[in-house]
Amino acid sequence: MNETVAELRDVHVVHRISGGRLFERQRVHALTGADLAIARGETVGIVGESGCGKSTLAKVLVGLQRPTSGQVLVADTDVWTMSPAQRREHIGAGVGMVFQDPSTSLNRRMAIRRILRDPLDVHRRGTVAQREERVRELMALVGLPRSVADALPSQLSGGQRQRVSIARALALEPGLLIADEPTSALDVSVRAQILNLLMDLQDRLDLAMVFVSHDIQTVKRVSDRIVTMYLGRIVEQAPARVMPEGAAHPYTRALFSATPGLLSPLDPIPLVGPVPSATRPPSGCPFRTRCWRADDLCAETMPPFGTGASGTTHVLRCHHPVPSGTSDAELVDMARRATHTPTPLHVEEHA
Ligand SMILES: Nc1ncnc2c1ncn2[C@@H]1O[C@H](COP(=O)(O)OP(=O)(O)OP(=O)(O)O)[C@@H](O)[C@H]1O
């Protein structure tokens, strides 16, 4: 059986912000009822429009965001039942994170050697000599020349800086690496090198990886499984190899159809209106206000999890999934012909 390195169980993240009427506090539903288990060695890609909760999910997994409710398990332990010191130690050893922009995520005043030694010092790993040896190992692992050990981040190229971030994330030999838009701040010319490095490391170290990106083509290339999020909810999980044709959630199909290069020269599947506000998520299915297949049932209840046609690892929440074998051309046609009148937006009350 596959070892689970990290798991979210019914995780909600609600931010309270000021807004609306004077002194009124609003709730932003950044993540709603997220269930996700990540197995050793697999890459899970997270896709969805801006603001759907991808980064929140990543931050929850790495302990940077405390859930409002639900459980976050790393190596089978619920990390929010631990003391802060235990939690730092446990998550630090189990999960590494590579941020989008290495220019801001690396300490500008520290030499590369110190940046890489820092997690080993904080977590008191081995003797000083062993830590120095580990720094050399890490640099070799990510393809950094020894000559940059005493350089500052500003003296490195963008690609080299991201290699340092990756090495730092791997310093404590975590089982899971979270990569949140790891190439989007880099020059196009080095993006492929960093992606190849991540895929190579994942393979060599049998790492699990959560890969968050707006670039759906890249997510499809690197992932074993793709998770689609919409308005704070996970709406579908499916094997990457069946995507996009095998996806059964209307939103996943529409999202992929809007990605140039993945599909035929068709127009994207048309959706109705904008994404609703995360402060006023619709009742029932969050996607139903834009979905050409929605009916009253979708407005009344959140669909339960169902199994898709691509096996047991394919799950989705939809009352009216796209029938297996339906082409995108047919979906474009159906969506254009739908006499869709979005049902009034009922606001769901969350605790
Ligand atoms: N600290 C915060 N306070 C209030 N709202 C927040 C906070 N962090 C995130 N949000 C809101 O939570 C929702 C999810 O945000 P998140 O950054 O996780 O989305 P995302 O999918 O990663 O977006 P993007 O692709 O643009 O980075 C958004 O509506 C966002 O505005």
The ligand as an SDF file (V2000), in Angstrom:
LIG
                    3D

 31 33  0  0  0  0  0  0  0  0999 V2000
   -4.8670   36.5990    4.7230 N   0  0  0  0  0  0  0  0  0  0  0  0
   -6.0090   36.6740    4.0370 C   0  0  0  0  0  0  0  0  0  0  0  0
   -7.0050   37.4810    4.4460 N   0  0  0  0  0  0  0  0  0  0  0  0
   -8.1740   37.5450    3.7760 C   0  0  0  0  0  0  0  0  0  0  0  0
   -8.4340   36.8360    2.6490 N   0  0  0  0  0  0  0  0  0  0  0  0
   -7.4680   36.0190    2.1990 C   0  0  0  0  0  0  0  0  0  0  0  0
   -6.2090   35.9100    2.8490 C   0  0  0  0  0  0  0  0  0  0  0  0
   -5.4550   35.0000    2.1470 N   0  0  0  0  0  0  0  0  0  0  0  0
   -6.2100   34.5960    1.1180 C   0  0  0  0  0  0  0  0  0  0  0  0
   -7.4090   35.2020    1.1350 N   0  0  0  0  0  0  0  0  0  0  0  0
   -8.5170   34.9990    0.1980 C   0  0  0  0  0  0  0  0  0  0  0  0
   -8.7590   33.6070    0.1620 O   0  0  0  0  0  0  0  0  0  0  0  0
   -9.0940   33.1850   -1.1440 C   0  0  0  0  0  0  0  0  0  0  0  0
   -8.1040   32.1250   -1.6110 C   0  0  0  0  0  0  0  0  0  0  0  0
   -6.8280   32.7330   -1.7750 O   0  0  0  0  0  0  0  0  0  0  0  0
   -5.5640   31.9550   -2.3240 P   0  0  0  0  0  0  0  0  0  0  0  0
   -4.4000   32.8990   -2.3020 O   0  0  0  0  0  0  0  0  0  0  0  0
   -5.4060   30.6830   -1.5820 O   0  0  0  0  0  0  0  0  0  0  0  0
   -5.9960   31.6420   -3.8250 O   0  0  0  0  0  0  0  0  0  0  0  0
   -5.0930   31.1660   -5.0500 P   0  0  0  0  0  0  0  0  0  0  0  0
   -5.9070   30.1780   -5.7870 O   0  0  0  0  0  0  0  0  0  0  0  0
   -3.7510   30.7290   -4.5720 O   0  0  0  0  0  0  0  0  0  0  0  0
   -4.9660   32.5080   -5.8830 O   0  0  0  0  0  0  0  0  0  0  0  0
   -3.7730   32.9340   -6.8760 P   0  0  0  0  0  0  0  0  0  0  0  0
   -3.7840   31.9230   -7.9660 O   0  0  0  0  0  0  0  0  0  0  0  0
   -4.1990   34.3080   -7.3320 O   0  0  0  0  0  0  0  0  0  0  0  0
   -2.5080   32.9400   -6.0620 O   0  0  0  0  0  0  0  0  0  0  0  0
   -9.1000   34.4430   -2.0180 C   0  0  0  0  0  0  0  0  0  0  0  0
  -10.4270   34.9440   -2.0510 O   0  0  0  0  0  0  0  0  0  0  0  0
   -8.1930   35.3830   -1.2470 C   0  0  0  0  0  0  0  0  0  0  0  0
   -8.5380   36.7460   -1.5100 O   0  0  0  0  0  0  0  0  0  0  0  0
  1  2  1  0
  2  3  1  0
  2  7  2  0
  3  4  2  0
  4  5  1  0
  5  6  2  0
  6  7  1  0
  6 10  1  0
  7  8  1  0
  8  9  2  0
  9 10  1  0
 10 11  1  0
 11 12  1  0
 11 30  1  0
 12 13  1  0
 13 14  1  0
 13 28  1  0
 14 15  1  0
 15 16  1  0
 16 17  2  0
 16 18  1  0
 16 19  1  0
 19 20  1  0
 20 21  2  0
 20 22  1  0
 20 23  1  0
 23 24  1  0
 24 25  2  0
 24 26  1  0
 24 27  1  0
 28 29  1  0
 28 30  1  0
 30 31  1  0
M  END
$$$$
